[in-house]
Amino acid sequence: SLSLKSNARNRALNVVRTAMRSANKQDRVALDLISVALQGKRGNSQQGFEKVIKMIDEMVKVLKDEQNDDEHKKEYCNLQLDQGDDKRKALDRLAADKESAIDVATESIATLVEEISHLEAGIKSLDKSVAEATEQRKEENADFTSLVASNLAANKLLNVAKNRLNKFYNPALFKPPPNQTLTEQEQIFTNFGGTPPPTEAPGGIADTGVYAPALVEIKQHVSLHKDAPDAPPETWDAYSKKGEESTGVIAMVDLLIRDLEKGTTEAETEEKNSQKDYEALMTESAAKRAADIKSLAEKSGTKADLEAEVEAHKEEHRDTVAELMATEKYIASLHTECDWLLQYFEARKEARAGEIDSLARAKAVLSGADYSFVQKTSSMTERGHRGFLAA
C-alpha cells in the first residue's frame, strides 16, 4: 500500500541521512542525489524505489572501487618509499666510499711525489759523484803516469852514473856504449877509408839523455836519506882505501835505484787497486742508477694511474651525488603524494565501510525486507565490512 511504501521510504531516507554524516564530500554528493530521489514525486512509487536501488548499487560500486584504488595506492606508496629509502642509503654509502677512495689515492699520490723527488735527487747526486770519481781517477792516473816516467828517467840517470863510477872504480863492471850503427851509405864510405860520422850527443843532464825531472826525482829520494851520518872528515881520506870509497858511493847509488824501483812498484800496486776500486764503483753505480731509473719509471706510471683513478672516482662521486639528490627529490614527491593517504587510510576505509553498510540497509528497506532484521544484522555487517568489500 501507499502508506507502507511511504514508511519504507522514510526509513530508507533516515538511513541515507545517517550515512551522509560520516561520508566525505565526494561521497556526500552521491548520497544527496539518493536523498533527493527518495524525496521526489516518484519517491513512493515502485519505479522510484527501483531507481533509488539502482543508484545505491552504483554508489556501493563506486565506494568499493575507491577502496580498491586506495589499497593499490597504499601498496604502491609503501613499496616505492621502501625502495627509495634503500636506494638513498646505497647511494649514501657509495658516495662515502668514493670520497674515501679519493682520499686514499690522493695520499698515495703525495707519497709517490715525495719518493719520485727523492729518486730524482738521488740519481742527480749519483751522477755528480760518478763524475767526481772519474775526474779524480783521471788525476790519479795522470800522477801515476808522471811518477812512473820520472822514476824511469831517474833510474836511467842513476844507472848511467853508476856505470861511469864503475869505469873509474871497477873497470871490469863498466859497460861501454853500443857500437854506432852505420847506414849502408856510411858503411861504404867508411870501407873506402872515410871517417864515420860523429855520434850525436844524447843531450840531457851531462849528455846522458836524461832531463831535469829525473834529477828532481833523485833529489827527492836522496832527501829520504838526509838523516844519514855526515861524511867523514878530510883526514879520513888518509886512512880510507880506494875500494872502500867506490863501494860506499856505488852502494848509495844502488840504494837510490832500489828506492825508485820500490816507489814504482808501490805506485803500480796503488794504481791497480785504485783502478779496480774505480771499476767496481762504476759497476755498482751503473746498477744502482739503472735500478733507480726503473723504480722512477714504475712510480711515475703508478702516479699517473692513481691520478686517472682519482679523476674517475671524482666523476663517479659527482654522478652518485646527482643521483642521490634526484632520489631524495623523488622520495619527497612520494611523501607529498602518499603521506595523507597513509595517514588517513584506516579512517577512510572505516568510513566507506559505514557508508556501504548504511546503503545496504537502505536498499534492504526499499526492497521490502524487515527493517528490524536489518537493524539486528547491521552490527554483524560492520564487523564483516572487510569481507564485504573484498567480495
C-alpha positions as CSV (number, residue, x, y, z in Angstrom):
1,S,0.0,0.0,0.0
2,L,0.9,3.6,-0.3
3,S,1.4,4.0,3.5
4,L,3.8,1.1,3.6
5,K,5.8,2.4,0.8
6,S,5.9,5.8,2.4
7,N,7.0,4.3,5.6
8,A,9.7,2.3,3.9
9,R,10.9,5.5,2.0
10,N,11.2,7.4,5.3
11,R,13.1,4.7,6.9
12,A,15.4,4.4,3.9
13,L,15.8,8.2,3.9
14,N,16.8,8.2,7.6
15,V,19.5,5.6,6.9
16,V,20.8,7.6,3.9
17,R,20.9,10.8,6.1
18,T,22.8,8.9,8.8
19,A,25.3,7.8,6.2
20,M,25.8,11.3,5.0
21,R,27.0,12.5,8.3
22,S,30.1,10.2,8.1
23,A,30.6,10.5,4.4
24,N,33.3,12.6,2.7
25,K,32.4,15.5,0.4
26,Q,32.7,13.5,-2.8
27,D,30.5,10.6,-1.5
28,R,28.1,13.1,0.1
29,V,27.1,14.4,-3.3
30,A,26.0,10.9,-4.4
31,L,24.1,10.4,-1.1
32,D,22.4,13.8,-1.7
33,L,21.3,12.6,-5.1
34,I,19.8,9.4,-3.5
35,S,18.1,11.6,-0.8
36,V,16.6,13.9,-3.4
37,A,15.4,10.9,-5.4
38,L,13.7,9.5,-2.3
39,Q,12.0,12.8,-1.6
40,G,10.8,13.3,-5.2
41,K,7.3,12.9,-6.5
42,R,8.0,9.3,-7.5
43,G,9.8,8.5,-4.3
44,N,6.8,6.4,-3.1
45,S,6.4,4.5,-6.3
46,Q,7.8,1.2,-7.2
47,Q,9.6,2.8,-10.1
48,G,11.1,5.3,-7.7
49,F,12.3,2.6,-5.4
50,E,13.9,0.8,-8.3
51,K,15.6,3.9,-9.4
52,V,17.0,4.6,-5.9
53,I,18.1,0.9,-5.5
54,K,20.0,1.2,-8.8
55,M,21.6,4.4,-7.5
56,I,22.6,2.7,-4.3
57,D,24.1,-0.2,-6.2
58,E,26.1,2.3,-8.3
59,M,27.2,4.1,-5.2
60,V,28.3,0.9,-3.5
61,K,30.3,0.0,-6.6
62,V,32.0,3.4,-6.6
63,L,32.9,3.0,-2.9
64,K,34.3,-0.4,-3.5
65,D,36.3,0.9,-6.4
66,E,37.6,3.8,-4.4
67,Q,38.7,1.5,-1.6
68,N,40.3,-0.8,-4.1
69,D,42.2,2.1,-5.5
70,D,43.3,3.2,-2.0
71,E,44.5,-0.4,-1.4
72,H,46.7,-0.4,-4.5
73,K,47.9,3.2,-3.9
74,K,48.9,2.2,-0.3
75,E,50.8,-0.8,-1.6
76,Y,52.5,1.3,-4.3
77,C,53.4,4.1,-1.8
78,N,54.9,1.7,0.7
79,L,56.8,-0.2,-1.9
80,Q,58.2,3.0,-3.6
81,L,59.1,4.6,-0.2
82,D,60.9,1.4,0.8
83,Q,62.8,1.1,-2.5
84,G,63.6,4.8,-2.5
85,D,64.9,4.7,1.1
86,D,67.0,1.6,0.2
87,K,68.4,3.4,-2.9
88,R,69.2,6.5,-0.9
89,K,71.1,4.5,1.7
90,A,73.0,2.7,-1.0
91,L,73.9,5.9,-2.8
92,D,75.0,7.4,0.6
93,R,77.3,4.5,1.1
94,L,78.6,4.7,-2.4
95,A,79.3,8.4,-2.2
96,A,81.1,7.9,1.1
97,D,83.2,5.1,-0.5
98,K,84.1,7.3,-3.4
99,E,85.2,10.1,-1.0
100,S,87.3,7.6,0.9
101,A,88.8,6.2,-2.3
102,I,89.7,9.7,-3.4
103,D,91.4,10.5,-0.1
104,V,93.4,7.2,-0.2
105,A,94.5,7.7,-3.8
106,T,95.4,11.4,-3.1
107,E,97.5,10.4,-0.1
108,S,99.3,7.7,-2.2
109,I,100.0,10.3,-4.9
110,A,101.5,12.6,-2.4
111,T,103.7,9.8,-1.1
112,L,104.8,8.9,-4.7
113,V,105.6,12.5,-5.4
114,E,107.9,12.6,-2.4
115,E,109.5,9.3,-3.4
116,I,109.9,10.4,-7.0
117,S,111.6,13.6,-5.8
118,H,114.0,11.7,-3.7
119,L,114.8,9.3,-6.5
120,E,115.5,12.2,-8.9
121,A,117.7,13.9,-6.3
122,G,119.5,10.6,-5.7
123,I,120.1,10.0,-9.4
124,K,121.4,13.5,-9.8
125,S,123.7,13.1,-6.7
126,L,124.9,9.8,-8.0
127,D,125.8,11.2,-11.4
128,K,127.7,14.0,-9.7
129,S,129.6,11.5,-7.5
130,V,130.4,9.4,-10.6
131,A,131.7,12.5,-12.4
132,E,133.8,13.5,-9.5
133,A,135.2,10.0,-9.0
134,T,136.0,9.8,-12.8
135,E,137.8,13.2,-12.6
136,Q,139.7,12.0,-9.5
137,R,140.7,8.8,-11.2
138,K,142.0,10.7,-14.2
139,E,144.1,12.9,-12.0
140,E,145.4,9.9,-10.1
141,N,146.3,8.1,-13.3
142,A,148.0,11.2,-14.7
143,D,150.0,11.5,-11.4
144,F,150.9,7.8,-11.6
145,T,152.0,8.1,-15.3
146,S,154.1,11.1,-14.5
147,L,155.6,9.4,-11.5
148,V,156.5,6.2,-13.4
149,A,158.0,8.2,-16.2
150,S,160.0,10.3,-13.7
151,N,161.2,7.2,-11.8
152,L,162.2,5.5,-15.1
153,A,164.2,8.6,-16.1
154,A,165.8,8.9,-12.7
155,N,166.6,5.2,-12.7
156,K,168.2,5.6,-16.1
157,L,170.3,8.5,-14.9
158,L,171.4,6.7,-11.8
159,N,172.4,3.7,-13.9
160,V,174.5,5.9,-16.2
161,A,176.1,7.5,-13.1
162,K,176.8,4.0,-11.6
163,N,178.3,2.8,-14.9
164,R,180.6,5.8,-15.0
165,L,181.6,5.2,-11.4
166,N,182.3,1.6,-12.3
167,K,184.5,2.8,-15.2
168,F,186.6,4.7,-12.6
169,Y,186.4,2.3,-9.6
170,N,185.5,-1.1,-11.1
171,P,186.5,-1.1,-14.8
172,A,185.5,-4.8,-15.0
173,L,181.9,-3.8,-14.4
174,F,181.9,-0.9,-16.9
175,K,179.5,-1.3,-19.8
176,P,180.7,0.6,-22.9
177,P,178.2,2.3,-25.1
178,P,176.9,0.2,-28.0
179,N,178.7,0.5,-31.3
180,Q,177.5,3.1,-33.7
181,T,175.2,1.6,-36.3
182,L,176.0,3.0,-39.8
183,T,173.7,3.3,-42.7
184,E,174.5,1.5,-45.9
185,Q,176.0,4.6,-47.5
186,E,178.0,5.4,-44.4
187,Q,179.4,1.9,-44.3
188,I,180.5,2.1,-48.0
189,F,182.1,5.5,-47.2
190,T,184.0,4.0,-44.2
191,N,185.1,1.0,-46.2
192,F,186.8,3.3,-48.7
193,G,188.8,4.9,-45.9
194,G,186.3,7.6,-44.9
195,T,185.7,8.8,-41.3
196,P,182.4,7.7,-39.9
197,P,180.1,10.5,-38.9
198,P,180.3,11.6,-35.3
199,T,177.7,10.2,-32.8
200,E,175.2,12.8,-31.8
201,A,175.3,13.7,-28.2
202,P,172.3,12.2,-26.3
203,G,171.7,15.6,-24.6
204,G,170.1,16.0,-21.2
205,I,172.0,16.0,-18.0
206,A,175.7,15.5,-18.7
207,D,174.8,14.1,-22.1
208,T,173.1,11.1,-20.6
209,G,169.7,11.6,-22.4
210,V,168.0,12.2,-19.0
211,Y,166.4,15.5,-18.3
212,A,165.6,17.7,-15.3
213,P,162.5,15.8,-13.9
214,A,164.6,12.7,-13.3
215,L,167.1,14.8,-11.3
216,V,164.3,16.2,-9.2
217,E,163.1,12.6,-8.5
218,I,166.7,11.6,-7.5
219,K,166.9,14.6,-5.2
220,Q,163.6,13.6,-3.6
221,H,164.9,10.1,-2.9
222,V,168.2,11.5,-1.6
223,S,166.2,13.6,0.8
224,L,164.8,10.4,2.3
225,H,168.3,9.6,3.5
226,K,169.3,13.0,4.7
227,D,169.5,11.8,8.2
228,A,172.4,9.5,7.3
229,P,175.7,10.2,9.1
230,D,177.7,13.1,7.9
231,A,180.7,12.4,5.6
232,P,183.9,11.6,7.4
233,P,186.4,14.4,7.9
234,E,189.0,15.1,5.3
235,T,191.6,13.4,7.4
236,W,189.7,10.2,6.8
237,D,190.9,10.1,3.2
238,A,194.4,9.3,4.5
239,Y,193.1,6.1,6.1
240,S,190.4,5.0,3.6
241,K,191.1,2.8,0.7
242,K,190.1,3.3,-2.9
243,G,187.9,0.1,-2.9
244,E,186.0,1.3,0.2
245,E,185.4,4.7,-1.5
246,S,183.9,3.0,-4.6
247,T,181.8,0.7,-2.5
248,G,180.2,3.5,-0.5
249,V,179.4,5.7,-3.5
250,I,178.1,2.8,-5.6
251,A,176.1,1.5,-2.6
252,M,174.5,4.8,-2.2
253,V,173.5,4.8,-5.9
254,D,172.2,1.2,-5.6
255,L,170.1,2.3,-2.6
256,L,168.6,5.2,-4.6
257,I,167.8,2.8,-7.5
258,R,166.1,0.4,-5.2
259,D,164.1,3.2,-3.6
260,L,163.0,4.3,-7.1
261,E,162.1,0.7,-8.1
262,K,160.2,0.2,-4.8
263,G,158.3,3.5,-5.2
264,T,157.4,2.5,-8.8
265,T,156.2,-0.9,-7.6
266,E,154.1,0.7,-4.8
267,A,152.7,3.2,-7.2
268,E,151.8,0.4,-9.7
269,T,150.1,-1.5,-6.9
270,E,148.2,1.5,-5.7
271,E,147.2,2.4,-9.3
272,K,146.0,-1.1,-9.9
273,N,144.0,-1.1,-6.7
274,S,142.6,2.3,-7.4
275,Q,141.6,1.3,-10.9
276,K,139.9,-1.8,-9.5
277,D,138.0,0.2,-6.9
278,Y,137.0,2.7,-9.6
279,E,135.7,0.0,-11.9
280,A,133.8,-1.6,-9.0
281,L,132.3,1.8,-8.1
282,M,131.3,2.3,-11.7
283,T,129.7,-1.1,-11.9
284,E,127.8,-0.6,-8.7
285,S,126.8,3.0,-9.6
286,A,125.5,1.8,-13.0
287,A,123.5,-0.9,-11.4
288,K,122.1,1.5,-8.8
289,R,121.3,4.1,-11.4
290,A,119.5,1.5,-13.6
291,A,117.5,0.3,-10.6
292,D,116.6,3.9,-9.6
293,I,115.6,4.7,-13.2
294,K,113.4,1.6,-13.3
295,S,111.9,2.5,-9.9
296,L,111.4,6.1,-11.1
297,A,109.5,4.9,-14.2
298,E,107.4,2.5,-12.2
299,K,106.5,5.1,-9.6
300,S,105.8,7.7,-12.3
301,G,103.5,5.1,-14.0
302,T,101.7,4.3,-10.7
303,K,101.3,8.0,-10.0
304,A,99.7,8.5,-13.5
305,D,97.4,5.6,-12.9
306,L,96.4,6.9,-9.5
307,E,95.7,10.4,-10.9
308,A,93.5,8.8,-13.6
309,E,91.8,6.8,-10.8
310,V,91.2,9.9,-8.7
311,E,89.6,11.7,-11.7
312,A,87.4,8.6,-12.3
313,H,86.4,8.5,-8.6
314,K,85.6,12.2,-8.7
315,E,83.4,11.8,-11.8
316,E,81.6,8.8,-10.2
317,H,81.2,10.7,-7.0
318,R,79.6,13.6,-8.9
319,D,77.3,11.2,-10.7
320,T,76.4,9.5,-7.4
321,V,75.7,12.8,-5.6
322,A,73.5,13.9,-8.5
323,E,71.6,10.6,-8.5
324,L,71.3,10.8,-4.7
325,M,69.8,14.3,-4.9
326,A,67.4,13.1,-7.6
327,T,66.4,10.1,-5.4
328,E,65.8,12.4,-2.4
329,K,63.7,14.7,-4.6
330,Y,61.7,11.6,-5.7
331,I,61.2,10.5,-2.1
332,A,60.0,14.0,-1.2
333,S,57.5,13.8,-4.0
334,L,56.3,10.4,-2.8
335,H,55.7,11.8,0.7
336,T,53.8,14.7,-0.9
337,E,51.7,12.1,-2.8
338,C,51.4,9.4,-0.2
339,D,51.6,10.8,3.3
340,W,48.0,12.0,3.5
341,L,46.7,8.6,2.2
342,L,48.8,6.6,4.5
343,Q,47.9,8.7,7.5
344,Y,44.1,8.6,6.9
345,F,43.9,5.2,5.1
346,E,42.2,3.3,8.0
347,A,39.8,6.2,8.8
348,R,38.8,6.4,5.1
349,K,38.4,2.6,5.0
350,E,36.1,2.6,8.1
351,A,34.1,5.5,6.7
352,R,33.5,3.7,3.4
353,A,32.5,0.6,5.2
354,G,30.0,2.5,7.2
355,E,28.6,4.1,4.1
356,I,28.3,0.8,2.3
357,D,26.6,-0.7,5.4
358,S,24.1,2.2,5.5
359,L,23.4,1.9,1.8
360,A,22.9,-1.8,2.2
361,R,20.3,-1.2,4.9
362,A,18.6,1.4,2.8
363,K,18.5,-1.0,-0.1
364,A,17.0,-3.7,2.1
365,V,14.3,-1.4,3.4
366,L,13.4,-0.3,-0.1
367,S,13.4,-4.0,-1.3
368,G,10.7,-4.8,1.3
369,A,12.9,-6.6,3.9
370,D,12.1,-6.3,7.6
371,Y,13.8,-3.2,9.0
372,S,14.1,-4.8,12.4
373,F,16.1,-7.6,10.8
374,V,18.2,-5.1,9.1
375,Q,19.0,-3.4,12.4
376,K,19.9,-6.7,14.0
377,T,22.3,-7.6,11.2
378,S,23.8,-4.1,11.0
379,S,26.3,-4.8,13.7
380,M,27.3,-8.0,12.0
381,T,27.7,-6.1,8.7
382,E,30.0,-3.6,10.4
383,R,32.2,-6.4,11.7
384,G,32.2,-8.1,8.3
385,H,32.7,-5.0,6.1
386,R,36.1,-6.1,5.1
387,G,34.8,-9.3,3.7
388,F,32.0,-7.3,2.1
389,L,34.5,-5.0,0.3
390,A,36.6,-8.0,-0.8
391,A,33.5,-9.5,-2.3
